[in-house]
Amino acid sequence: RMDDLIIRDGMNIYPQEIERALRGDSRVAEALAYGIPDPFGGRKIGLLVKGTFADTAEVMALCREVLPSYESPLRMRFRKTDRGK
């Protein structure tokens, strides 16, 4: 990650807060939030998640549950792990 601050639509977003919120779920082994350049200015949120989810839809459901809408990711990559890893 290049920055510890992402400015999205005038909101200051700290990637570490997103990661901490997601790691609060037992299915998340690792999470990394980062900024993606927005052609209209500012940045959007990208997310890498490693965990025991069934699919990306389940990860997105968790994001909607634990993150405010302005912190929701535009792009997400997910890697499935075995339990306990």
N, C-alpha and C positions, 0 to 999 in steps of 0.2 A: 504494500500500500504506500502511495506517495504522500498522502496527507492524513492528518488526524482530525480534519474538519472538512465536511462536505456542505456546500451551500446549495440548497435546492429551493427554488421559488422563494428566495429571501429568508429561508429558515436555516439556522445553523444546526447541523446534524453531526454527531460524534459517532463514528463507526463502532467504537468500543462499546457504546451503549446498546447498539443493535446486537452486537455479538453477545454481550452479557445477557440480554433479554432472551435470546434464542438458546443460549447454553443453559438456561434455567429449566429447559425441558430435557427429560432423561433420554430422549431419542437422539439428541444432538451430541455428536462426539466432538466436532469442530465447526466453527463458523468464522467467516471472514467477510466483512462488509467493505466496499470500496466505492469510489466515485467514478462515474462514467460521464465523459463530456456530453453536454447537451447542445446541439447546434443552435438553439435559441437562447443560450446563456445559462450559466450555472452548471450544475451537475445532477445526474440521476444516481440512484443507488444500484449497485451490483452486489451480488451475494454468492458466496461459495459455501456450501453446507455439506458436511459429511455426517451421516447418521443412519439410524435404523428405520427410516420412513419407508412406506410402500412405494411412493412415487413423488414427483415434484408437486402435485396437487396437494398432498398432505403437508408438505413443507410450506406451501403458500397459505394454507389454512392456518398453520401455526403463526405465520407472520401477521395475518389479519387479526389473530387473537391477541398477540402480545405486543405488537408495534402500532404506534399511531399511523394514520394513513400517509402522512408526509414522509415517513421512514420506510414505507413499503418498497420492496425492490422492483426495478423495471426489468432487470435481467437476473436470472438465477441459474446456477449450475449445482447439481446435486450428485453426490456419490454415496451409494449404499454401502453400509458396513455390516458385519455380523454383530450380534449382541456382544457387549463386553469389550469391543475393540474401539 
